[in-house]
């Protein structure tokens, strides 16, 4: 078990590389999110322009 935990011990330079990689991934995710957010329409269609289907006729009890 001691050998498995030795894998997790990193030098200072290795820790810096890991931190930089994580920061780069976070930055890439934020840029991608912003890019996708800009692709969506910013102005929703007005409620009057949305055409609703007419309500179905109320069912009458045929008893």
Buried (B, 14 or more C-beta within 10 A) or exposed (E): EEEEEEEEEEEEEEEEEEEEEEEEEEEEEEEEEEEEEEEEEEEEEEEEEEEEEEEEEEEEEEE
